[in-house]
Amino acid sequence: MTKQLPRWMKTIGRVAFMNCDPLFVGLKEDYHVLPAPPSWLTGHLLRRDCVLAPIPAADYAKHHDELALVPEIGICSKGEVGSVLVFGNRPLEEMRDIALPTDSSSSVALLKYLLKQQGIDPRPVEMGPDLDSMLDRCDGALIIGDRALERAKTNPELVRLDLGQAWLDLTGQPMVFGVFAARKDTPIQAVQEAHSALLSRLESFEKDPLTREQVLLHAHLHSDMAMDRLNRYFGEVFNRLDTEHVDGLQEFLKRCCHMEQNISFIW
């Protein structure tokens, strides 16, 4: 009799935003999917709730002694990302305080670094990711994911900074907001099988127009975004972690997370 694997070995964490749709739409049904905000997935991964998950790059820096990076896939940009934005009623340099969301450590670390480089020092205020409440209390607000996309559509006049573009302008490097990681003590075969399943979906999205159309339609039906905007968005956010993005990731971890060690992958 074949020994049944623990449930977590057939569970893959996923960010509860559309930026991972190319990896998860059409994923074979023998995998369970655990959706959660980015920083929550870090806890799920450490507790063995899933075999691998996309987590904030800053969380990998914090837990790199326990976690290993999975190659080829991530949540990346090469300039404007469209879904990691600072909103505000006044220019960035005039903001006295900025509300920071509690659901993504990478965007918060990056924003703090970018503000420091510009000599801007607004008071940080941690809040839940609701733009109206944030701007009721603070001059500015950092919002990520689908919420940022939707509010940029309805309130474009409030957008003050796209963090992906700001990082590229400052460093000349692409930005990696999320990395796929697994615990170092997870059986390698289980990680490889889950990785292969996700990579297969990504390759289909990149090469097959029908698969791309299905992903766009799925995102459209689960959001208020038009198909043409979604088509542009999936040219702003990338799930392919290439060599250039690995270099950008190393730069982010060094500058913004004070991680001096060179990154390494599980294989």
C-alpha positions in Angstrom: 0.0 0.0 0.0 1.3 3.4 -0.9 1.9 5.6 2.1 -0.3 8.7 2.0 1.5 12.0 2.1 0.7 14.5 4.8 -1.8 17.0 3.5 0.6 19.9 3.6 2.9 18.2 1.1 0.1 18.6 -1.5 -0.9 22.1 -0.4 0.6 25.2 -2.1 0.2 28.6 -0.6 -0.9 31.4 -2.9 -1.1 35.2 -2.5 -4.7 36.2 -2.4 -4.2 38.7 -5.3 -4.4 38.3 -9.0 -0.7 38.7 -9.5 -0.3 34.9 -9.1 -3.1 34.0 -11.5 -0.7 32.8 -14.3 0.7 30.2 -11.9 -2.6 29.0 -10.3 -5.4 29.3 -12.8 -5.8 25.8 -14.3 -3.5 24.2 -11.7 -4.2 20.5 -11.5 -6.8 19.5 -8.9 -4.6 17.1 -6.9 -3.1 20.1 -5.2 -4.8 22.1 -2.5 -4.4 25.8 -2.7 -4.1 27.9 0.5 -4.9 31.6 -0.3 -3.7 34.3 2.2 -2.2 37.8 2.3 1.6 37.7 1.6 2.9 38.0 5.2 0.4 35.4 6.5 1.8 32.9 4.0 5.2 33.2 5.8 3.6 31.9 9.0 1.8 29.1 7.1 5.1 28.0 5.5 7.0 28.0 8.8 4.2 26.0 10.4 4.2 23.4 7.6 0.7 24.3 6.4 2.0 24.1 2.8 4.9 22.7 0.9 5.9 26.0 -0.7 4.4 29.5 -1.0 5.1 33.0 -2.4 6.1 35.1 0.6 7.5 38.7 0.8 11.1 38.9 -0.1 11.7 40.8 3.1 10.3 37.8 5.1 12.8 35.5 3.3 15.6 37.7 4.5 14.2 37.5 8.1 13.9 33.7 8.0 16.6 32.7 5.5 18.1 30.3 8.1 14.9 28.2 8.0 13.7 28.8 4.4 15.2 28.1 1.0 14.3 29.9 -2.3 12.6 28.0 -5.1 14.0 29.0 -8.5 12.4 30.4 -11.7 9.1 31.8 -10.2 8.3 34.9 -8.2 6.4 38.1 -8.1 8.4 40.7 -10.0 8.4 43.9 -12.0 10.7 45.7 -14.4 9.6 49.3 -13.7 6.0 50.3 -13.2 4.1 47.5 -11.3 0.7 49.2 -10.9 -0.2 47.3 -7.7 2.2 48.7 -5.1 1.3 52.3 -4.8 1.4 55.3 -2.5 -1.8 57.3 -2.5 -2.2 60.7 -0.9 -4.0 64.0 -0.9 -0.7 65.9 -1.1 2.7 65.5 -2.7 5.0 62.8 -1.2 7.5 65.3 0.0 4.8 67.2 2.0 3.3 64.1 3.8 3.6 64.3 7.5 2.6 60.6 8.0 2.0 57.6 5.9 -0.2 54.6 6.7 1.5 51.3 6.1 -0.4 48.0 5.5 0.2 45.0 7.8 0.0 42.5 4.9 3.3 42.9 3.1 6.7 43.5 4.6 8.6 43.9 1.3 6.6 46.9 0.1 7.0 48.5 3.5 10.7 47.9 3.6 11.1 49.2 0.1 9.1 52.4 0.7 11.0 53.2 3.9 14.3 52.9 1.9 13.0 55.0 -1.0 11.8 57.7 1.4 15.2 57.7 3.2 17.0 58.1 -0.1 14.9 61.2 -0.9 15.4 62.7 2.6 11.7 62.4 3.4 10.8 61.2 6.9 7.0 61.0 7.4 5.7 59.3 10.5 4.8 55.6 9.8 1.5 54.4 11.0 0.6 50.7 10.8 -3.1 50.1 9.7 -5.3 47.6 8.0 -5.2 48.0 4.2 -8.3 50.2 3.7 -7.4 53.3 1.7 -10.3 55.5 2.9 -9.6 54.8 6.6 -5.9 55.3 6.0 -6.3 58.6 4.3 -8.8 59.7 7.0 -5.9 59.4 9.5 -2.8 60.0 7.5 -1.6 62.2 4.6 -0.5 59.2 2.6 -1.1 55.4 2.4 0.7 52.4 0.9 -1.7 50.0 -0.7 -0.7 46.7 -2.6 -2.3 44.1 -4.7 -5.8 44.2 -6.2 -6.9 47.0 -3.9 -4.2 49.2 -5.3 -5.2 48.4 -8.9 -8.8 49.1 -8.2 -8.2 52.4 -6.4 -5.8 53.6 -9.1 -8.6 53.0 -11.5 -11.2 55.0 -9.5 -8.9 57.6 -8.0 -5.9 58.1 -10.3 -5.5 61.6 -9.0 -4.4 60.2 -5.6 -1.5 58.1 -6.9 1.8 59.6 -5.8 4.3 56.8 -6.3 4.7 53.5 -8.0 7.3 51.6 -6.0 8.4 49.3 -8.8 9.2 52.3 -11.0 10.8 54.2 -8.2 13.2 51.2 -7.4 14.1 50.9 -11.1 14.8 54.7 -11.4 17.0 54.6 -8.3 19.0 51.4 -8.9 18.5 50.4 -12.5 17.4 47.0 -11.2 14.1 45.2 -11.5 12.2 44.6 -8.3 11.2 41.2 -6.7 8.4 41.8 -4.3 7.6 38.1 -3.6 9.7 34.9 -3.7 8.6 31.3 -3.7 10.1 29.5 -0.7 10.0 26.2 1.1 11.3 25.0 4.5 14.8 23.7 4.2 13.8 20.4 5.9 10.9 19.7 3.4 11.5 16.6 1.3 13.0 17.9 -1.9 10.8 15.7 -4.2 7.7 17.2 -2.7 9.0 20.7 -3.4 10.1 19.8 -7.0 6.7 18.3 -7.8 4.8 21.4 -6.6 7.3 23.7 -8.4 6.9 21.7 -11.6 3.1 22.1 -11.4 3.4 25.9 -11.1 6.1 26.3 -13.7 4.0 24.3 -16.2 1.1 26.8 -15.7 3.5 29.7 -16.2 5.0 28.3 -19.3 1.6 27.7 -20.8 0.6 31.3 -19.9 3.7 32.6 -21.6 3.4 30.5 -24.8 -0.3 29.7 -25.4 -2.6 32.7 -26.2 -5.6 30.6 -25.2 -4.2 30.1 -21.7 -3.4 33.8 -21.4 -6.9 34.6 -22.4 -8.3 32.2 -19.8 -6.1 33.9 -17.1 -7.2 37.3 -18.1 -10.9 36.3 -18.1 -10.5 34.7 -14.6 -9.0 38.0 -13.3 -11.7 40.0 -15.0 -14.5 38.0 -13.5 -13.0 38.3 -10.0 -12.3 42.1 -10.2 -13.6 45.3 -11.6 -10.7 45.6 -14.1 -11.2 45.8 -17.8 -9.6 43.1 -20.0 -7.3 45.6 -21.7 -6.0 46.9 -18.3 -5.5 43.4 -17.1 -3.5 42.6 -20.3 -1.3 45.5 -19.5 -1.0 44.5 -15.9 0.3 41.1 -16.7 3.1 42.9 -18.6 3.9 45.0 -15.5 4.0 42.1 -13.1 6.0 39.0 -13.9 6.1 35.5 -12.4 9.2 34.5 -14.3 12.3 34.9 -12.0 15.1 35.4 -14.5 18.8 36.2 -13.9 18.2 39.9 -14.1 15.5 39.6 -11.4 17.8 37.5 -9.2 20.3 40.3 -9.3 17.6 42.8 -8.4 16.5 40.6 -5.5 20.0 40.4 -4.2 20.3 44.2 -4.3 16.9 44.7 -2.5 17.8 42.2 0.2 21.1 44.0 0.8 19.9 47.6 0.6 16.5 47.3 2.2 16.7 44.2 4.5 20.4 44.4 5.5 21.0 40.8 4.4 24.6 40.4 3.5 24.6 36.7 2.5 24.3 35.8 -1.1 21.0 34.2 -2.0 21.0 30.6 -2.9 18.3 28.3 -4.2 17.1 24.9 -3.0 18.5 23.3 -6.2 
